[in-house]
Amino acid sequence: KNTDDISRDEITKLRQKMAIVFQEYSLLSHLTVFDNIALPLRVRGVGEDKIKKLVPKVLDWVGLGKYADVNPKSLSGGQQQRVSVARAIIVQPSVLLADEPTGNLDDENASRLMELFIQMNKMFGTTIILATHSKKLMETYKFPVIRVENHRVTFTGKSVSPAPTAESEK
């Protein structure tokens, strides 16, 4: 959608269809894991009854169901990144922007995170735009690539199913 000539209200509506996962997690340390994930819903005016139902489901989906009342600083890097993903996806965005989401993770947690993104795409139809420097990640998951290099943008590849992993074959 061309955004050159749209109003502020239209930009706000577009932004509400998007979510971001940051490389550095960007979790609020004065809030519990539950409250970090609930934050986007609260900003949107969602009622607490609905929040109390949605947040545990999303926490379970990212494999962190038992960490709702924990301070995010006490979690590992992989766990913090999954909290960041949970906070982004709780609003079921149409588009998810992920800035180097696997950059600070070991191979196992990076694979787990990629599997979550694949599930999200399949379950909700979310378009995921992932920025990475990892050639290994691009070779493992054969998705279309937009390469930015020397002030040039090139598009490579067609949409191809990712390489099967142990997690996706379950």
Salt bridges, closest charged atoms under 4 A:
ASP35 OD1 - ARG42 NH1 2.86
GLU48 OE2 - ARG42 NE 2.79
GLU100 OE2 - HIS133 ND1 2.33
ASP107 OD2 - LYS136 NZ 2.87
GLU167 OE1 - LYS170 NZ 3.74
